[in-house]
Protein backbone atom coordinates (compact mmCIF):
# COMPACT_ATOMS: atom_id res chain seq x y z
CA UNK A 1 0.00 0.00 0.00
CA UNK A 2 1.41 3.39 -0.97
CA UNK A 3 1.83 6.13 1.59
CA UNK A 4 -0.78 8.23 -0.26
CA UNK A 5 -3.34 5.42 -0.27
CA UNK A 6 -2.70 4.62 3.36
CA UNK A 7 -3.24 8.23 4.32
CA UNK A 8 -6.40 8.38 2.23
CA UNK A 9 -7.83 5.34 3.96
CA UNK A 10 -7.54 7.16 7.26
CA UNK A 11 -10.14 9.63 5.99
CA UNK A 12 -12.77 7.07 7.06
CA UNK A 13 -14.59 7.00 3.75
CA UNK A 14 -16.40 3.82 2.71
CA UNK A 15 -14.69 3.61 -0.66
CA UNK A 16 -11.21 5.19 -0.34
CA UNK A 17 -9.20 2.08 -1.23
CA UNK A 18 -10.10 2.48 -4.89
CA UNK A 19 -8.56 5.95 -5.26
CA UNK A 20 -5.03 7.31 -5.54
CA UNK A 21 -5.71 10.84 -4.33
CA UNK A 22 -8.14 12.46 -1.92
CA UNK A 23 -11.26 14.24 -3.03
CA UNK A 24 -10.70 17.96 -3.57
CA UNK A 25 -12.10 20.13 -0.80
CA UNK A 26 -14.41 21.98 -3.20
CA UNK A 27 -15.71 18.69 -4.61
CA UNK A 28 -16.21 17.41 -1.07
CA UNK A 29 -18.40 20.40 -0.26
CA UNK A 30 -20.20 20.21 -3.60
CA UNK A 31 -21.11 16.54 -3.32
CA UNK A 32 -21.85 16.27 0.40
CA UNK A 33 -25.48 16.04 1.49
CA UNK A 34 -25.02 16.05 5.25
CA UNK A 35 -26.09 19.70 5.34
CA UNK A 36 -29.68 18.62 4.71
CA UNK A 37 -30.02 14.85 4.94
CA UNK A 38 -29.10 14.84 8.64
CA UNK A 39 -32.82 15.15 9.26
CA UNK A 40 -33.15 11.53 8.13
CA UNK A 41 -31.08 10.40 11.11
CA UNK A 42 -33.92 8.95 13.18
CA UNK A 43 -35.38 6.91 10.33
CA UNK A 44 -31.86 5.88 9.27
CA UNK A 45 -31.32 4.40 12.72
CA UNK A 46 -34.76 2.80 12.64
CA UNK A 47 -34.01 1.17 9.29
CA UNK A 48 -30.54 0.06 10.36
CA UNK A 49 -31.84 -1.68 13.48
CA UNK A 50 -34.44 -3.55 11.41
CA UNK A 51 -31.77 -4.50 8.87
CA UNK A 52 -29.40 -5.75 11.59
CA UNK A 53 -32.18 -7.72 13.26
CA UNK A 54 -32.89 -9.46 9.96
CA UNK A 55 -29.18 -10.18 9.35
CA UNK A 56 -29.01 -11.79 12.76
CA UNK A 57 -32.22 -13.80 12.27
CA UNK A 58 -30.89 -15.07 8.94
CA UNK A 59 -27.52 -16.08 10.45
CA UNK A 60 -25.59 -13.52 8.43
CA UNK A 61 -24.26 -11.75 11.54
CA UNK A 62 -24.14 -13.06 15.10
CA UNK A 63 -26.67 -12.34 17.79
CA UNK A 64 -23.90 -10.64 19.76
CA UNK A 65 -23.15 -8.33 16.83
CA UNK A 66 -26.83 -7.44 16.54
CA UNK A 67 -27.05 -6.68 20.25
CA UNK A 68 -24.00 -4.43 20.02
CA UNK A 69 -25.38 -2.67 16.93
CA UNK A 70 -28.76 -2.17 18.58
CA UNK A 71 -27.21 -0.75 21.73
CA UNK A 72 -24.77 1.45 19.81
CA UNK A 73 -27.48 2.91 17.60
CA UNK A 74 -29.66 3.60 20.64
CA UNK A 75 -26.80 5.59 22.17
CA UNK A 76 -26.24 7.48 18.92
CA UNK A 77 -29.94 8.32 18.80
CA UNK A 78 -29.65 9.82 22.28
CA UNK A 79 -26.61 11.84 21.21
CA UNK A 80 -28.46 13.24 18.21
CA UNK A 81 -31.54 14.09 20.24
CA UNK A 82 -29.36 15.84 22.83
CA UNK A 83 -27.56 17.84 20.12
CA UNK A 84 -24.24 16.21 21.03
CA UNK A 85 -23.62 14.38 17.76
CA UNK A 86 -20.86 15.80 15.57
CA UNK A 87 -21.79 15.81 11.89
CA UNK A 88 -18.69 15.60 9.69
CA UNK A 89 -18.53 16.92 6.14
CA UNK A 90 -15.76 14.42 5.32
CA UNK A 91 -18.29 11.63 5.81
CA UNK A 92 -20.59 13.02 3.11
CA UNK A 93 -24.02 12.03 4.37
CA UNK A 94 -26.16 10.97 7.29
CA UNK A 95 -25.55 7.26 6.65
CA UNK A 96 -21.76 7.35 6.81
CA UNK A 97 -21.76 9.72 9.77
CA UNK A 98 -23.88 7.33 11.81
CA UNK A 99 -22.03 4.25 10.63
CA UNK A 100 -18.62 5.76 11.49
CA UNK A 101 -19.80 6.76 14.96
CA UNK A 102 -21.22 3.26 15.46
CA UNK A 103 -17.91 1.67 14.46
CA UNK A 104 -16.03 3.97 16.82
CA UNK A 105 -18.33 2.79 19.61
CA UNK A 106 -18.58 -0.96 19.01
CA UNK A 107 -15.71 -1.85 16.66
CA UNK A 108 -16.02 -4.59 14.04
CA UNK A 109 -19.68 -5.23 14.78
CA UNK A 110 -20.40 -1.75 13.44
CA UNK A 111 -18.58 -2.59 10.23
CA UNK A 112 -20.87 -5.58 9.72
CA UNK A 113 -24.05 -3.47 9.74
CA UNK A 114 -23.75 -2.61 6.06
CA UNK A 115 -23.68 -6.25 4.99
CA UNK A 116 -26.24 -6.95 2.28
CA UNK A 117 -27.20 -3.36 1.63
CA UNK A 118 -26.00 -0.25 -0.21
CA UNK A 119 -26.46 3.41 0.46
CA UNK A 120 -28.68 3.30 -2.63
CA UNK A 121 -31.38 1.13 -1.05
CA UNK A 122 -30.64 2.59 2.38
CA UNK A 123 -31.42 6.18 1.40
CA UNK A 124 -34.49 5.13 -0.60
CA UNK A 125 -35.76 3.38 2.52
CA UNK A 126 -34.97 6.34 4.76
CA UNK A 127 -36.79 8.80 2.52
CA UNK A 128 -39.83 6.54 2.33
CA UNK A 129 -39.91 6.13 6.13
CA UNK A 130 -39.59 9.88 6.63
CA UNK A 131 -42.17 10.69 3.97
CA UNK A 132 -44.64 8.15 5.32
CA UNK A 133 -44.60 9.88 8.71
CA UNK A 134 -44.77 13.29 7.03
CA UNK A 135 -47.76 12.21 4.96
CA UNK A 136 -49.60 11.23 8.13
CA UNK A 137 -48.86 14.68 9.57
CA UNK A 138 -50.15 16.33 6.39
CA UNK A 139 -53.41 14.37 6.46
CA UNK A 140 -53.88 15.36 10.10
CA UNK A 141 -53.18 19.00 9.17
CA UNK A 142 -55.73 18.88 6.35
CA UNK A 143 -58.33 17.49 8.74
CA UNK A 144 -57.55 20.22 11.27
CA UNK A 145 -58.10 22.89 8.63
CA UNK A 146 -61.33 21.23 7.51
CA UNK A 147 -62.56 21.39 11.10
CA UNK A 148 -61.82 25.12 11.30
CA UNK A 149 -63.69 25.70 8.05
CA UNK A 150 -66.63 23.59 9.26
CA UNK A 151 -66.86 25.57 12.49
CA UNK A 152 -67.02 28.83 10.55
CA UNK A 153 -69.44 27.40 7.99
CA UNK A 154 -71.76 26.19 10.75
CA UNK A 155 -71.86 29.68 12.26
CA UNK A 156 -72.74 31.15 8.86
CA UNK A 157 -74.82 28.38 7.27
CA UNK A 158 -77.52 30.96 6.39
CA UNK A 159 -75.42 34.13 6.01
CA UNK A 160 -76.24 35.54 2.58
CA UNK A 161 -73.46 36.57 0.22
CA UNK A 162 -73.12 36.92 -3.54
CA UNK A 163 -71.89 33.96 -5.49
CA UNK A 164 -69.58 34.95 -8.33
CA UNK A 165 -68.68 33.79 -11.79
CA UNK A 166 -66.09 35.78 -13.72
CA UNK A 167 -65.78 37.74 -10.45
CA UNK A 168 -69.21 39.22 -11.26
CA UNK A 169 -72.27 38.82 -9.05
CA UNK A 170 -74.08 35.70 -10.24
CA UNK A 171 -76.53 34.24 -7.72
CA UNK A 172 -77.03 34.39 -3.95
CA UNK A 173 -75.29 31.73 -1.89
CA UNK A 174 -74.54 31.41 1.80
CA UNK A 175 -71.11 32.01 3.25
CA UNK A 176 -71.31 28.58 4.81
CA UNK A 177 -71.92 27.03 1.39
CA UNK A 178 -68.95 28.92 -0.02
CA UNK A 179 -66.67 27.62 2.74
CA UNK A 180 -67.93 24.08 2.21
CA UNK A 181 -66.52 24.21 -1.31
CA UNK A 182 -63.05 24.35 0.26
CA UNK A 183 -63.92 21.55 2.67
CA UNK A 184 -64.67 19.43 -0.41
CA UNK A 185 -61.37 20.38 -2.05
CA UNK A 186 -59.49 19.45 1.10
CA UNK A 187 -61.37 16.16 1.32
CA UNK A 188 -59.99 15.25 -2.09
CA UNK A 189 -56.55 16.41 -1.00
CA UNK A 190 -56.60 14.14 2.05
CA UNK A 191 -57.71 11.24 -0.13
CA UNK A 192 -54.85 11.91 -2.56
CA UNK A 193 -52.31 11.81 0.26
CA UNK A 194 -53.84 8.63 1.66
CA UNK A 195 -53.57 7.04 -1.77
CA UNK A 196 -50.03 8.37 -2.24
CA UNK A 197 -49.07 6.82 1.10
CA UNK A 198 -49.83 3.36 -0.27
CA UNK A 199 -47.11 3.77 -2.90
CA UNK A 200 -44.71 5.35 -0.43
CA UNK A 201 -45.11 2.40 1.92
CA UNK A 202 -43.06 -0.19 -0.02
CA UNK A 203 -39.63 -1.34 1.15
CA UNK A 204 -36.59 -0.81 -1.14
CA UNK A 205 -34.08 -2.30 1.35
CA UNK A 206 -32.62 -5.52 0.01
CA UNK A 207 -32.21 -4.17 -3.50
CA UNK A 208 -28.65 -3.24 -2.46
CA UNK A 209 -26.82 -1.16 -5.08
CA UNK A 210 -29.08 -2.19 -7.96
CA UNK A 211 -29.15 -5.96 -8.45
CA UNK A 212 -30.08 -7.35 -5.04
CA UNK A 213 -27.65 -9.24 -2.82
CA UNK A 214 -26.12 -12.70 -2.68
CA UNK A 215 -26.76 -12.98 1.06
CA UNK A 216 -29.78 -15.05 2.16
CA UNK A 217 -31.78 -12.04 3.39
CA UNK A 218 -35.44 -11.87 4.38
CA UNK A 219 -36.87 -8.66 2.90
CA UNK A 220 -40.40 -9.44 4.04
CA UNK A 221 -39.19 -9.59 7.64
CA UNK A 222 -37.69 -6.11 7.37
CA UNK A 223 -40.84 -4.80 5.70
CA UNK A 224 -43.00 -6.16 8.53
CA UNK A 225 -40.66 -4.78 11.20
CA UNK A 226 -40.73 -1.30 9.67
CA UNK A 227 -44.47 -1.31 9.00
CA UNK A 228 -44.25 -1.41 5.20
CA UNK A 229 -47.11 -2.95 3.24
CA UNK A 230 -44.68 -4.93 1.10
CA UNK A 231 -41.39 -4.78 -0.78
CA UNK A 232 -40.40 -3.08 -4.02
CA UNK A 233 -40.37 -6.03 -6.40
CA UNK A 234 -37.67 -4.94 -8.85
CA UNK A 235 -34.24 -4.08 -7.49
CA UNK A 236 -33.41 -1.62 -10.28
CA UNK A 237 -36.64 0.27 -9.77
CA UNK A 238 -36.35 0.09 -5.98
CA UNK A 239 -33.16 2.14 -5.77
CA UNK A 240 -33.85 4.60 -8.60
CA UNK A 241 -37.58 5.32 -8.26
CA UNK A 242 -38.63 8.69 -6.92
CA UNK A 243 -42.23 8.56 -8.15
CA UNK A 244 -43.41 8.64 -4.56
CA UNK A 245 -41.60 11.92 -3.87
CA UNK A 246 -42.96 13.49 -7.06
CA UNK A 247 -46.48 12.28 -6.25
CA UNK A 248 -46.27 13.72 -2.74
CA UNK A 249 -45.10 17.07 -4.13
CA UNK A 250 -47.88 17.04 -6.71
CA UNK A 251 -50.47 16.40 -4.00
CA UNK A 252 -48.89 19.20 -1.97
CA UNK A 253 -49.10 21.50 -4.99
CA UNK A 254 -52.83 20.89 -5.25
CA UNK A 255 -53.37 21.68 -1.57
CA UNK A 256 -51.44 24.90 -2.04
CA UNK A 257 -53.51 25.64 -5.16
CA UNK A 258 -56.69 25.37 -3.13
CA UNK A 259 -55.33 27.50 -0.30
CA UNK A 260 -54.03 30.05 -2.77
CA UNK A 261 -57.54 30.40 -4.21
CA UNK A 262 -58.99 30.92 -0.74
CA UNK A 263 -56.17 33.34 0.03
CA UNK A 264 -57.05 35.41 -3.01
CA UNK A 265 -60.64 35.61 -1.81
CA UNK A 266 -59.65 36.55 1.74
CA UNK A 267 -57.38 39.27 0.38
CA UNK A 268 -60.22 40.70 -1.71
CA UNK A 269 -62.87 40.24 0.96
CA UNK A 270 -60.79 41.99 3.63
CA UNK A 271 -60.21 45.06 1.48
CA UNK A 272 -62.41 48.13 2.17
CA UNK A 273 -64.05 47.77 -1.25
CA UNK A 274 -65.54 44.44 -0.15
CA UNK A 275 -65.28 44.51 3.66
CA UNK A 276 -66.85 41.05 3.85
CA UNK A 277 -64.43 39.74 6.46
CA UNK A 278 -61.86 40.93 8.92
CA UNK A 279 -58.73 38.85 9.49
CA UNK A 280 -57.48 38.78 13.08
CA UNK A 281 -54.65 41.22 13.73
CA UNK A 282 -52.19 38.46 14.61
CA UNK A 283 -52.16 37.36 10.98
CA UNK A 284 -51.62 40.84 9.55
CA UNK A 285 -48.99 43.57 9.54
CA UNK A 286 -48.97 47.33 9.10
CA UNK A 287 -47.07 49.70 6.87
CA UNK A 288 -43.84 51.49 7.68
CA UNK A 289 -45.19 54.67 6.06
CA UNK A 290 -49.00 54.44 5.95
CA UNK A 291 -50.41 54.24 9.48
CA UNK A 292 -53.89 53.17 8.39
CA UNK A 293 -52.79 49.96 6.66
CA UNK A 294 -53.67 46.45 7.78
CA UNK A 295 -52.08 44.08 5.31
CA UNK A 296 -53.23 40.44 4.95
CA UNK A 297 -49.68 39.08 4.99
CA UNK A 298 -50.48 35.43 5.71
CA UNK A 299 -52.86 34.93 2.75
CA UNK A 300 -50.44 36.84 0.54
CA UNK A 301 -47.54 34.63 1.60
CA UNK A 302 -49.60 31.50 1.07
CA UNK A 303 -50.31 32.72 -2.44
CA UNK A 304 -46.59 33.31 -2.96
CA UNK A 305 -45.41 30.06 -1.37
CA UNK A 306 -47.71 28.17 -3.72
CA UNK A 307 -45.34 29.12 -6.52
CA UNK A 308 -42.45 27.87 -4.40
CA UNK A 309 -44.05 24.42 -4.09
CA UNK A 310 -44.85 24.37 -7.81
CA UNK A 311 -41.16 25.03 -8.42
CA UNK A 312 -40.19 22.02 -6.31
CA UNK A 313 -42.55 19.80 -8.32
CA UNK A 314 -41.01 21.01 -11.56
CA UNK A 315 -37.53 20.49 -10.12
CA UNK A 316 -38.26 16.87 -9.16
CA UNK A 317 -39.83 16.07 -12.51
CA UNK A 318 -36.85 17.59 -14.28
CA UNK A 319 -34.45 15.74 -11.97
CA UNK A 320 -35.84 12.38 -13.03
CA UNK A 321 -36.62 12.90 -16.68
CA UNK A 322 -33.16 12.06 -18.08
CA UNK A 323 -31.90 9.43 -15.66
CA UNK A 324 -31.07 5.97 -16.97
CA UNK A 325 -31.43 3.02 -14.61
CA UNK A 326 -30.41 2.62 -11.90
CA UNK A 327 -29.25 4.98 -9.15
CA UNK A 328 -27.44 8.19 -10.14
CA UNK A 329 -25.94 10.93 -7.98
CA UNK A 330 -28.61 13.25 -9.41
CA UNK A 331 -31.00 11.71 -6.90
CA UNK A 332 -29.20 13.43 -4.07
CA UNK A 333 -31.02 16.54 -5.31
CA UNK A 334 -34.42 15.07 -4.46
CA UNK A 335 -34.26 15.84 -0.76
CA UNK A 336 -34.07 19.62 -0.52
CA UNK A 337 -37.16 20.27 -2.68
CA UNK A 338 -39.01 17.43 -0.95
CA UNK A 339 -38.08 18.61 2.54
CA UNK A 340 -38.98 22.21 1.76
CA UNK A 341 -42.29 21.17 0.19
CA UNK A 342 -43.21 19.25 3.32
CA UNK A 343 -42.09 22.05 5.64
CA UNK A 344 -43.98 24.68 3.65
CA UNK A 345 -47.15 22.63 3.45
CA UNK A 346 -47.23 21.62 7.12
CA UNK A 347 -46.76 25.14 8.47
CA UNK A 348 -49.25 26.53 5.93
CA UNK A 349 -51.93 24.06 7.04
CA UNK A 350 -51.25 24.85 10.68
CA UNK A 351 -51.37 28.62 10.32
CA UNK A 352 -54.41 28.48 8.02
CA UNK A 353 -56.40 26.41 10.50
CA UNK A 354 -55.68 29.03 13.16
CA UNK A 355 -56.35 31.95 10.83
CA UNK A 356 -59.80 30.66 9.86
CA UNK A 357 -60.70 30.61 13.56
CA UNK A 358 -59.83 34.31 13.65
CA UNK A 359 -62.13 35.41 10.81
CA UNK A 360 -64.88 37.93 11.63
CA UNK A 361 -67.72 38.18 9.11
CA UNK A 362 -69.57 41.37 8.18
CA UNK A 363 -73.01 39.97 7.40
CA UNK A 364 -74.49 43.32 6.44
CA UNK A 365 -71.90 44.03 3.79
CA UNK A 366 -72.23 40.54 2.37
CA UNK A 367 -75.99 40.90 2.16
CA UNK A 368 -75.77 44.34 0.57
CA UNK A 369 -73.40 42.99 -2.08
CA UNK A 370 -75.75 40.08 -2.77
CA UNK A 371 -78.62 42.53 -3.35
CA UNK A 372 -76.63 44.22 -6.12
CA UNK A 373 -75.95 42.92 -9.59
CA UNK A 374 -79.39 41.36 -10.13
CA UNK A 375 -78.44 38.17 -8.32
CA UNK A 376 -82.02 36.83 -8.48
CA UNK A 377 -82.44 37.25 -12.23
CA UNK A 378 -82.10 33.51 -12.79
CA UNK A 379 -84.79 32.93 -10.18
CA UNK A 380 -87.14 35.14 -12.19
CA UNK A 381 -86.39 33.12 -15.34
CA UNK A 382 -87.06 29.88 -13.44
CA UNK A 383 -90.31 31.40 -12.15
CA UNK A 384 -91.47 32.05 -15.72
CA UNK A 385 -90.53 28.53 -16.80
CA UNK A 386 -92.65 27.14 -13.98
CA UNK A 387 -95.50 29.30 -15.34
CA UNK A 388 -95.18 27.51 -18.68
CA UNK A 389 -92.79 29.73 -20.65
CA UNK A 390 -89.92 28.02 -22.56
CA UNK A 391 -86.60 28.70 -20.83
CA UNK A 392 -85.04 30.57 -23.76
CA UNK A 393 -88.03 32.89 -23.95
CA UNK A 394 -87.90 33.38 -20.19
CA UNK A 395 -84.18 34.15 -20.40
CA UNK A 396 -84.83 36.85 -23.01
CA UNK A 397 -87.72 38.38 -21.08
CA UNK A 398 -85.65 38.64 -17.90
CA UNK A 399 -82.69 40.07 -19.81
CA UNK A 400 -84.95 42.86 -21.10
CA UNK A 401 -86.26 43.47 -17.57
CA UNK A 402 -82.68 43.68 -16.26
CA UNK A 403 -81.77 46.21 -18.96
CA UNK A 404 -84.77 48.30 -17.94
CA UNK A 405 -83.76 48.13 -14.26
CA UNK A 406 -80.18 49.12 -15.12
CA UNK A 407 -81.45 52.15 -17.03
CA UNK A 408 -83.64 53.15 -14.08
CA UNK A 409 -80.97 52.46 -11.43
CA UNK A 410 -82.99 49.96 -9.44
CA UNK A 411 -83.21 46.24 -8.71
CA UNK A 412 -85.71 43.83 -10.25
CA UNK A 413 -87.51 43.58 -6.91
CA UNK A 414 -88.01 47.38 -6.98
CA UNK A 415 -89.97 47.29 -10.25
CA UNK A 416 -93.76 47.60 -9.96
CA UNK A 417 -95.81 44.56 -10.93
CA UNK A 418 -97.25 46.35 -13.96
CA UNK A 419 -93.76 47.11 -15.21
CA UNK A 420 -92.62 43.50 -14.79
CA UNK A 421 -95.73 42.31 -16.65
CA UNK A 422 -94.64 44.36 -19.68
CA UNK A 423 -91.87 41.81 -20.15
CA UNK A 424 -93.96 38.71 -19.40
CA UNK A 425 -97.68 38.60 -18.86
CA UNK A 426 -97.30 35.42 -16.82
CA UNK A 427 -95.84 37.41 -13.93
CA UNK A 428 -98.16 37.75 -10.94
CA UNK A 429 -97.83 39.30 -7.50
CA UNK A 430 -96.25 36.11 -6.11
CA UNK A 431 -93.10 37.04 -8.04
CA UNK A 432 -91.71 39.19 -5.24
CA UNK A 433 -91.22 36.17 -2.98
CA UNK A 434 -89.07 34.69 -5.73
CA UNK A 435 -86.99 37.84 -6.06
CA UNK A 436 -85.90 37.92 -2.40
CA UNK A 437 -82.45 36.66 -1.44
CA UNK A 438 -83.89 34.17 1.03
CA UNK A 439 -86.37 32.92 -1.56
CA UNK A 440 -83.51 32.28 -3.96
CA UNK A 441 -81.47 30.43 -1.34
CA UNK A 442 -84.29 28.22 -0.06
CA UNK A 443 -85.37 27.25 -3.58
CA UNK A 444 -82.08 25.38 -4.11
CA UNK A 445 -82.98 22.70 -1.62
CA UNK A 446 -81.18 19.63 -2.96
CA UNK A 447 -77.92 17.87 -2.14
CA UNK A 448 -75.08 20.17 -3.11
CA UNK A 449 -77.37 23.20 -3.20
CA UNK A 450 -76.99 26.41 -1.23
CA UNK A 451 -80.25 26.20 0.74
CA UNK A 452 -79.36 26.65 4.43
CA UNK A 453 -80.87 23.26 5.29
CA UNK A 454 -78.62 21.61 2.71
CA UNK A 455 -75.57 23.48 4.02
CA UNK A 456 -76.27 22.19 7.53
CA UNK A 457 -76.66 18.67 6.17
CA UNK A 458 -73.36 18.95 4.27
CA UNK A 459 -71.60 20.13 7.41
CA UNK A 460 -72.97 17.17 9.37
CA UNK A 461 -71.79 14.72 6.69
CA UNK A 462 -68.34 16.29 6.63
CA UNK A 463 -68.01 16.15 10.41
CA UNK A 464 -69.00 12.49 10.44
CA UNK A 465 -66.42 11.71 7.76
CA UNK A 466 -63.71 13.29 9.93
CA UNK A 467 -64.56 11.20 12.99
Beta strands, then each sheet from edge to edge (+ up, - down):
strand 1: 160-165
strand 2: 168-174
strand 3: 202-203
strand 4: 230-231
strand 5: 277-279
strand 6: 359-361
sheet 1: 1+ 2-
sheet 2: 3+ 4+
sheet 3: 5+ 6-
end
